Amino acid sequence: MHFFAYKNGELYAEDVPVMEIIKEFGTPIYIYSYGTLIRHIRAYEEAFCEVPHIICYAVKANSNIAILNLFAQLGLGADIVSGGELFRALKAGIKPYKIVFAGVGKSEDEIEYALKNDILMFNVESEAELNKINEIAKKVRKKAHVALRVNPDIDPKTHKYIATGLKTSKFGIPIEKALEYYKIAKSMENIEVIGIHKHIGSQITDTKAYVEALSKIISLYDKLAKFDLKIDYINIGGGLGITYRDEEPPDPKDLANALIPLLKNKKGKIIIEPGRSIVGNAGILVTKILYNKETENKNFLIVDAGMNDLIRPTLYGSYHEIQPVIPKDRDKILADIVGPICESGDFLAKEREIEKLSPGEYLAVMSAGAYGFAMSSNYNSRPRAAEVLVKGDRYVLIRRRETYKDLIRNEIIPEEIL
Ligand SMILES: *Cc1c(COP(=O)(O)O)cnc(C)c1O
């Protein structure tokens, strides 16, 4: 559910006409709905209210500091995957004791930075990393709190690039090895084992894989107890899918109904790490039509947003609904909606049925709030888009459009050798 809808023949973000925003800030532009964000967070809070829990929002889905600040105000924690994300989360006011740190390649600097800020825990992905964390914790005279990220070997039936809990995946510790690694971790002087973590993938549209994965994790949890390994946190990861087209993913309540029976009678807090399901449908990308181009067998709508702004169609073959900001009930054509980038992979949609719009009109790419701006780049030296947050009848800029100067800000002409 979201708050982007047509009123009086034009698209609104909450109570603001999208046209009003683009007149002020131009395109391409990301527009987020405050009300939608709040609604999604409440849905999680309500769904899991029976069990002690922390929602650690997955920062990588959308890391704008205004959005993180809103989540901090709502008491959320953060699931981070880099030092940069830790910096953002702290700057936004997220409490360090609600921050969990995942990722297979944490660097020494990142580990030290996290230790010094007393984050809740590291989700450890290998034995080598465990050794490294122990070593750095010793150096900075801290005890590192860790969970082991366990790979339960479950197929979440999603795009192969976003499946993370299969045997062949680079993520986590194979479940057969977990007990052994827990014992090793327990014996380490500067490590305190406090949790168990899994995250099997993203855009999951069925609770079945969650139930299977959690069942495996819970058997491990029970086994650990026998070895006097006390686990205070069970982290079930993120990954709940959203509707891009006609998917009917479970909502947080369905997820909770499926999982809570497995978690009842387990001591310890539950951690959930949703990303996409909170921000995905809370954002749109608005783009202007620059040209119509017809070739012998194709229609192209050439727009001012490219794969540098939204790479999901190119990277995963993802589908996003694309709607005119002001629909006019004209005949429909079949068109490829493509960006200005010099790559044939630069498209937002292929063979899409859409009304025949003209240059100067605008399109809204729906469900673009997750892995949209966060994955954007400056490829083709394109300044990154502006971002705006709408709340009721008000809207504010939360990231200004980059300028040409921003593009070369960190570059140096080395006069001594040129
Ligand atoms: C990416 C990620 C998430 C969030 O996934 P979504 O599909 O956006 O909910 C949660 N946990 C970990 C460890 C991740 O890497």
The ligand as a Tripos MOL2 file, in Angstrom:
@<TRIPOS>MOLECULE
LIG
   15    15     1     0     0
SMALL
NO_CHARGES

@<TRIPOS>ATOM
      1 C1         19.9940   -6.6640    2.1000 C.3       1 LIG1
      2 C2         19.8460   -7.2520    3.4400 C.ar      1 LIG1
      3 C3         18.6550   -7.1300    4.1390 C.ar      1 LIG1
      4 C4         17.4280   -6.4380    3.5790 C.3       1 LIG1
      5 O1         16.8590   -7.1240    2.5220 O.3       1 LIG1
      6 P1         15.4650   -6.6170    1.9120 P.3       1 LIG1
      7 O2         15.1860   -7.5960    0.8520 O.co2     1 LIG1
      8 O3         15.6760   -5.2550    1.3900 O.co2     1 LIG1
      9 O4         14.4640   -6.6700    3.0180 O.co2     1 LIG1
     10 C5         18.5900   -7.6520    5.4150 C.ar      1 LIG1
     11 N1         19.6520   -8.2840    5.9650 N.ar      1 LIG1
     12 C6         20.8140   -8.4330    5.3130 C.ar      1 LIG1
     13 C7         21.9330   -9.1150    5.9780 C.3       1 LIG1
     14 C8         20.9540   -7.9250    4.0320 C.ar      1 LIG1
     15 O5         22.0990   -8.0740    3.3840 O.3       1 LIG1
@<TRIPOS>BOND
     1     1     2 1
     2     2     3 ar
     3     2    14 ar
     4     3     4 1
     5     3    10 ar
     6     4     5 1
     7     5     6 1
     8     6     7 2
     9     6     8 1
    10     6     9 1
    11    10    11 ar
    12    11    12 ar
    13    12    13 1
    14    12    14 ar
    15    14    15 1
@<TRIPOS>SUBSTRUCTURE
     1 LIG1         1 GROUP 0 **** ****
